[in-house]
């Protein structure tokens, strides 16, 4: 925790907003705009922004699903190797943010 220069008061004050930051683009914006000065929230905003971009890019991959047979194969492989891990990372992020972990 000391690597990021985050003190205990930032963690105590920012747990809720850090967890909110993982709720998509709107959650990121709400957490970032309301808690710019809290280093703990900013850390989790950075982490959630990576997930938001990954979901955004994955939306374009999902457009390939309209291709008859190849699209179905791409969709199945996408959910196995990208979709499920993104959901797992999202859950891990929320649990760590609410638990006070960096």
Secondary structure as GFF3:
##gff-version 3
##sequence-region A 1 102
A	DSSP	three_ten_helix	2	4	.	.	.	ID=ss1
A	DSSP	alpha_helix	8	20	.	.	.	ID=ss2
A	DSSP	alpha_helix	24	34	.	.	.	ID=ss3
A	DSSP	alpha_helix	39	62	.	.	.	ID=ss4
A	DSSP	three_ten_helix	63	66	.	.	.	ID=ss5
A	DSSP	alpha_helix	68	78	.	.	.	ID=ss6
A	DSSP	pi_helix	79	83	.	.	.	ID=ss7
A	DSSP	alpha_helix	84	99	.	.	.	ID=ss8
###
